[in-house]
C-alpha cells in the first residue's frame, strides 16, 4: 500500500472537505462531499450503508479524492487530489 504524502495527510486530518468521486453503474461520476481522517496509511470516512457512494464502492472500488485547502487557496496554493482504491468496509456494531 502506498503511503499518504504529508501535504495530503495534513489536509485529511484537518477540517478540510474532501470530494469523493465514485462511479455509477453507467460509469458517470458521482461526487460526494465527506470529511476524512487518517489512521496509519488508511484514509477513512463515515457514511450510511445505503448511500449511493457506498453502493458504488461495493461494486467498483476505484475512487478519486479531491481535498479542499481553504487556507491554502487564500495564499494561492491549491488542495490535493489522488486516485485510490477502496478496500475495506466496516460497520458499526448494531448498525
C-alpha positions in Angstrom: 0.0 0.0 0.0 1.3 3.4 -0.9 1.9 5.9 1.9 0.0 9.2 2.0 2.0 12.3 1.0 2.5 14.6 4.0 0.6 17.6 2.5 -2.4 15.4 1.8 -2.2 13.8 5.2 -2.2 17.2 6.9 -5.3 18.2 4.9 -7.1 14.9 5.6 -6.5 15.4 9.3 -8.0 18.9 9.3 -11.5 20.3 8.8 -10.9 20.3 5.0 -13.7 19.0 2.9 -13.0 16.1 0.6 -14.8 15.4 -2.7 -15.1 11.6 -3.0 -15.7 10.6 -6.7 -17.1 7.2 -7.3 -18.6 5.6 -10.5 -22.2 5.0 -11.1 -23.4 1.9 -12.9 -23.2 3.7 -16.3 -19.6 4.9 -15.3 -20.7 8.6 -14.9 -19.1 10.2 -11.9 -20.9 10.6 -8.6 -19.5 13.2 -6.3 -20.0 13.3 -2.5 -18.5 15.7 0.0 -17.1 14.0 3.1 -14.8 14.7 5.9 -11.9 12.3 6.0 -9.4 11.2 8.7 -6.2 9.3 8.6 -5.2 6.2 10.6 -1.7 5.0 9.6 -1.8 4.6 5.8 -5.6 4.4 5.7 -7.9 7.2 4.7 -11.2 6.9 6.4 -14.7 8.4 6.2 -18.1 7.5 7.6 -21.2 7.0 5.6 -24.5 5.2 5.9 -24.5 1.9 4.1 -27.5 2.7 1.9 -25.9 5.7 0.2 -25.1 5.8 -3.5 -21.3 6.2 -2.8 -21.2 3.1 -0.7 -23.2 1.1 -3.2 -20.8 2.3 -5.9 -17.8 1.4 -3.9 -19.0 -2.1 -3.2 -19.5 -2.6 -7.0 -16.3 -0.7 -8.1 -13.7 0.3 -5.5 -12.0 2.9 -7.7 -12.2 6.5 -6.3 -10.7 9.9 -6.8 -10.2 12.1 -3.7 -10.0 15.9 -4.1 -9.2 17.7 -0.9 -10.1 21.4 -0.3 -7.5 23.6 1.2 -9.4 26.8 2.1 -6.4 28.5 3.8 -4.1 27.5 1.1 -6.4 28.8 -1.6 -6.3 32.2 0.1 -2.5 32.0 -0.3 -2.6 30.8 -3.9 -2.0 27.2 -3.1 -4.4 24.5 -4.2 -5.6 21.4 -2.5 -4.6 17.8 -3.3 -6.1 15.1 -5.4 -5.3 11.4 -5.9 -6.8 8.3 -7.4 -7.2 5.5 -4.8 -8.9 2.1 -4.3 -11.4 1.5 -1.5 -10.6 -1.9 0.0 -12.2 -2.1 3.4 -15.7 -1.6 4.7 -16.5 -1.6 8.4 -19.9 -1.5 10.0 -20.7 -0.1 13.5 -21.9 -2.7 15.9 -25.7 -2.8 15.8 -25.9 -0.9 12.5 
